[in-house]
Amino acid sequence: MLLMKRGGQVIYAGSLGHRSHKLIEYFEAVPGVPKIRDAYNPATWMLEISAPSMEAQLDVDFAEQYANSSLYQ
């Protein structure tokens, strides 16, 4: 899966895992990102938590977060 934000910056590149567990684990490890609710659609959750408004609210740049992650290394 390749996930980019506006401007073409990569915020996630890697396997989704069974039921998107790898994607969920990656984003839930970012301080302040709300945990996914039980039975919630992972695609919807990912779009909500990676929105520009959420980046601003959390004061985080997901592209920078990805560039400094072990996934990128």
Backbone hydrogen bonds, N-H to C=O, Kabsch-Sander energy under -0.5 kcal/mol:
donor,donor_aa,acceptor,acceptor_aa,energy
3,L,1,M,-0.5
3,L,12,Y,-3.4
5,K,9,Q,-2.6
8,G,5,K,-1.9
9,Q,5,K,-0.5
11,I,3,L,-3.2
12,Y,3,L,-1.6
14,G,1,M,-2.2
20,S,17,G,-2.1
21,H,18,H,-1.6
22,K,16,L,-1.9
23,L,16,L,-1.2
24,I,20,S,-2.5
25,E,21,H,-2.6
26,Y,22,K,-2.2
27,F,23,L,-2.3
28,E,24,I,-2.8
29,A,25,E,-1.1
29,A,26,Y,-0.5
30,V,27,F,-1.4
33,V,30,V,-2.0
40,Y,37,R,-1.9
45,W,41,N,-2.5
46,M,42,P,-2.6
47,L,43,A,-2.0
48,E,44,T,-2.2
49,I,45,W,-2.9
50,S,46,M,-1.5
51,A,48,E,-0.8
54,M,51,A,-0.6
55,E,51,A,-2.2
56,A,52,P,-2.3
57,Q,53,S,-2.3
58,L,54,M,-2.7
59,D,55,E,-1.0
60,V,55,E,-2.1
62,F,60,V,-0.7
65,Q,61,D,-2.6
66,Y,62,F,-2.3
67,A,63,A,-2.4
68,N,64,E,-1.5
69,S,66,Y,-1.9
72,Y,66,Y,-0.5
73,Q,69,S,-1.4
